[in-house]
Amino acid sequence: MLSKQSIRGNVQIFINDELATKEQLISLSESWTDKEEILFRKLLKQGGKFKIRGQHYKILIEEQILNSRGNIDSAAKPMDHSGDGIDLNYLK
């Protein structure tokens, strides 16, 4: 059986093209076999489409943008718009 902690926030799960809640998934998982639960947990990590007991599941994972070092990419610094024509980001 699934728990609330096993379903992360960066994952969207659709059942028959409708967005599912954690509570729906937990109640459905109570009747799954061990094989079906293992399949669901595996695809929960990698995403994809599959079918369990006649219901179509689609799992979408929102990936974070990483830089070349593997760290989470930070937002760009805002440019100077004071009107003097000099960008402080390029002064060094």
N, C-alpha and C positions, 0 to 999 in steps of 0.2 A: 504494500500500500504506500502511496506517495504521502509526503508531508508538505506543509507550507514552505519549509525551508528548502526543499528540493526544487522548487519552481522559482527561479531567480527573476529579478526585476527587468533584466535586459532581454527577456524572451517574450515573444507574443505567440500564443497558441490558439489556433483556429480549429474548431470542430465543425465539419460540414460548412465551411466558409463563414462561420460566425465566431467572433472573439469569445474565448472561454475564460471563466474565472477560476481561481485556485480551488474554490469550494466545489465547483462542478467537476474538476479533474480529480480531486481527492475522492469524491463519491463514486465516480466512474472506476477509479483504480481499485476500489475494494473488491470488484468482481473479476479483475484481470488475473490471468495465470502468471506464474513466475517469468515465463518466456516473454509474454506481452509487456510486463513491467520492465524487464531488462531492455527490450527494444525501445520503449518509450524513454527510459533514462539515457540510453545511448544517443538517441536522436535529439533529446533535450540539450545535450552538449554540443552537437554539431549541426542541428537544424535539418529540415527536410520534410518530405511528404510520405505518409504511410497510412495503413488502414488497420484498425483493431475492431473486431466484432462488428463489422459492417459500417463503422463510422470512419470518415476520412479526417485525418489529422494533418495539419500543416504547422510547422514550427519555424518561426523566423527569429533569428538572433541579431540584435543590434550590436554591431562590432564597433569598438572604439578605434579611433584613428591613431596609429602609432608612427613615430618618426623612425629614422634609420637605426637608431640605437635600441629600439623596442620599447621606448617610453611613451606615455600618453602625450600626444602633441598638444601644446598650449596654444591659446589664442594669440593672434598677432597683436602687437602693440599699436595703439592708435597713432595716427600721424598728427603733426602739429598743424593746426589751422588758425594760427594767430594772425595771419595776413602778412607776415614779414617775408614770406617766400623761402624761409629756411626750415628744413625738416630736421628736428632735433635727433631723430633716429639715425641720421646719416652723419652727424658731427662726431668726430672721434679724435 
